[in-house]
């Protein structure tokens, strides 16, 4: 296969080589998370001081302090008993849901929306490995769904990457709504859940599933879109095809152009409003953007 053919293929389908190459972009990425009720032990630091493994400070001994935590050097130097204080560590299972439906097999610039979703998932998975978190996920399409229980270490990372490259979908009720239903049952309370999708077909029932999921998990929605979905070129006639049907669009029709852009803006505004209501974080990502830059903007663009 020629270099040109390889480049074209990388735009249409995710490869294991591409996912493995995302380790460097994930370096230093700190996933911001909101406070949720269910907490575990691991590598997120709690504001409460406790008996974790990360040293915080040395202070004067207080009644009830564990004698095993006495700082003997400071005690000897000051002639007053001092205790070491540690911050508790907290682990957050990371669950990544990736949309591979037909609407994600599209792009006019950059890569297919499905490929962009897989690349975002790859960076997030690498960040989980680097932070010592468990990583798992869900890949879904019209054909079915595959779930992977969050686990730690490189074997779990490779298992997730192989699922992104070659998903083993189990036939079940399909569509975004049913996938969110399954997500509610597979993401444990206290997890951080990223859902990577264009969110086409987001029904009222699907929104209810999101609401229930957000009560016990830290949910982040990343809306993936192609630039052409947001705005048509100003002038020209354009033909689109999915190999079965053809669609001809005349962007010189100003009213049609305005209606087209308004529909995209309304869908995006509705999704952002829903996220505000449910205290869900939201990001948008174009098929032409660099995925690590998108994720680093998460804290700045939280709603």
N, C-alpha and C positions, 0 to 999 in steps of 0.2 A: 504493500500500500504506500502511495506517495505521501510526502509531507502535507501536501494540500488536502489529500483525502483524509489524513489523520485529523487535521484541523477541523475539517467539515464534520467529521464523525464526533469529535469532542463537543461540537456545538449542539448536536442532536441527542447524544446519550452520554451519561456520566461513565467514567472509567475508574477502575481501582487506582491506576497511576495518578490520576488527577486528585482523588481523595487523599491518597498518601502524601501528595505534595502540599497539602494544606496545613501541615504541622507548623510551619514557620509563621504563616499569617495568624494562626491561633495563639502564638506566644504572647503572653502579657494581656490577653483578653480576659477581663474580669466581668463575669455576668452579674449585672445588678439585679437585685431581687427585692421584692417588697416583703414586709413582715406578714407571716401567715401563722396559723395556730399550731399546726403540727410541725415539730422540729425533731431532728435526729442529731447524732453526734458525727463529727467529721471535720472538714477544713474551712468552714465559714465561722468567723469569729463573732461571738455573742457579746453584747454590751455588758452582760452580767459577768462578774468575776467568779471563777470557780476552780475546779481541779482538772483542767484540761492539760494540754501539752505545749501550749504556746505561752512563754514567759511574758508577763505584763509589767510588773514593778515589784519593788521591795518596800514594805511599810512596817511600822511598829507592830509587834506582836499584839494580837487581840484575843481575849478569852474565847475559846472554842476553835482557834486555829489548829490545824493539823501539825503536830510537832515535827512530822517528817518534812514539812515545808519551811522549817526555820533556816534562814540564811546565816550560817555560822560565821562567815567572813565579816559581814556587816555587823553582826552581833558582837564579835570580838573587837572590831574597830571602834564601835560606838559605846560599848559596854552596856548596850540596851538590846533586848531581844527583838529581832526583826523576822518577818515571814516573807517568803516568796509568794507572789500572787500570779496566777495563771488565768488566761482567758480560755473559756470553753471553746472547743472546736465543734463545728456542726457540718454534717454532710448533707448534701442536697441531691437526691436522685434526679437525673436529667432525662426527660422523656421528650423525644422529638418526633412529631407527626409530619409526614411528608406526602404531599398530594401528587399523585401520578395520573390523575384523570385526563381525559382527552383534551380538556381545555388548557391543560398545562403543556401540551405538545405543540407549542406555538412560539414563534419569535420572528421579528423582522430585523432585529439588531441583537448583537451579543450572542447569547445562547438560548436554547429553549427554556421556557419557564420551569419545566421539570428539572432540567440540568442545574439551573440557578438554585432551585430548592435543595437539590442534593448537595451542591457546593456549600450552601449555608449550613446544612445539616452536618457536613463534614467538619467545618470550622468549629461548630458548637461541640461536636463529639470530641475533637482534639482538645478543646479547652477543658472539657470534663475530665479527660485523662490527665491533663497537666495539673488539674486542681484536686485530683484524687477522688472525684465523684463517680458514682455509677452512671452508666449511660445505657439507654434502651430506646425503643421507639416503635413507630407504627408507619407502615407504608401502605397506602390505599389507592385504589382506582375503581373503575366500574366493574372490573373483573373479580375483585375481592380485596382481602386485607391480610397483612402479615404483622404480627406483634412480636416484639423482642423484649423480654424482661430485663430491666436495668441490672447491669453487672459491672464489675470493676476490671481494670487492667486492659492490656493490649488485645487479649483474645476477644473481649467484649467489643472493643473498637473495630477489630477486623470483621467480626460477625455482623456488626451493624453496616459496615462498608459493603460487605458482600451482598447484604440484603438490598442496599441502594442500587448496586450494579445489576443484580439479578434477583429481584424479589420473588419469593415463593408464596404467591398469593393463595389464600384459602377462600374458595367461593363462599360468599355470604351476601347479605343485603348490602348493596353498594350505594355510593353517593356520599356527599359531605355529611349529611345529617346522621346517617347510620354509623359513619366512622367516628363522629363525635360521641355517639352513644357508647360505642365500644371503648373509646378513650376514657370516658368517665369511670369505667370499671377496671381499666388496666393501669391507670396512673395513680399511684398510691398517694394518700394525703401527705402534704409536705413536699411533694415533688415540684420541680420547675418544669413547666410544659411549654415547648415551642411548637406552634402550628404553622407550617409553611405551605401557603396555598394562594390561589388567586381569589378564593372565597366566592366564586360564582356558584349560585344555587344555595346561598345561605338563607334558609327558611326560618320562620318564627320558631319552629321546633328545634332547629339547630342552635338558635340563639339561646333557648332555654337550657340546652345541654351545656353550652358555654358558661352560662350563669351558674349552673350547679357545679361545674368543674372548678370555676374560679373561687368558690367558697372554701375549698380545701387545698388548692394548688396555686402556685404563682404562674399565671398564664401569660404568654407573650405571643401575639399574632404578628406574622410577617406576611404582608400582602405583596405578592409578586405580580408584576405586570410588564407588558411590552410597551415601549413608548408609543406605538401606533394605537394602542388601546386608549391612551390618554388624550391623544391629539392626532388628527389626520393632517397630512400635508395640505398646504393652502390651496394649491391648484393641481389638477391632474385627474386622470382616470386610472384606477388601480384594480387589478384583477387578483382575487384570492381563491385558493383552492385547497381542499383537503384530499385531493385525488378522486373524490367522488362527486363533489359539487363545486360549482364555480359561483363567485360573487363579484360583481362589478360595482365599484364605488366611484362616484363622480364628486370629488371634493370641491369642485367649483360651485356647487350648490351651497350657498352660504347658510341657509336655514338648516339643511341637513347636517352641515358641519357643526353648527352651533348645538343642535339637538344631540349629536353624537358625543361631543365633549361634555355636555351637561349631564348625560346619563352616567358617564364615568365619574364625574365629580360628585354626583348624588350618591352613587354606590360607595365611593370612598368616604364621603361625609357621614353616611349612615354607619359605616364600620367604625369610624373614629368615635362617633357619638356612643355607640354600643360599648366600646372599650372604656370610655370615660365612666359610663354608668356602672359597669361591672368591675372597675378598677383593674382593667387588663392593660398591659403595655402593648403598644402598637408601633410597627415600623412598616414602611413601604420600600420595595426594592425593585428597581428596573432590571430587565434582562441584560442591560449593558453595563451595570455597575460592578465595582469590585466588592466582593462579599465581605471581606474583613473590615472595610471602611464602613459598610452599612451597620455591622454589628457593634462597632466601636461607638456609633452614634446613639446606641440604645438609651443610655442614661439621659442624654440631652433631649431626646425626643419622647421621653415617657409622658404619658397623658395623666 
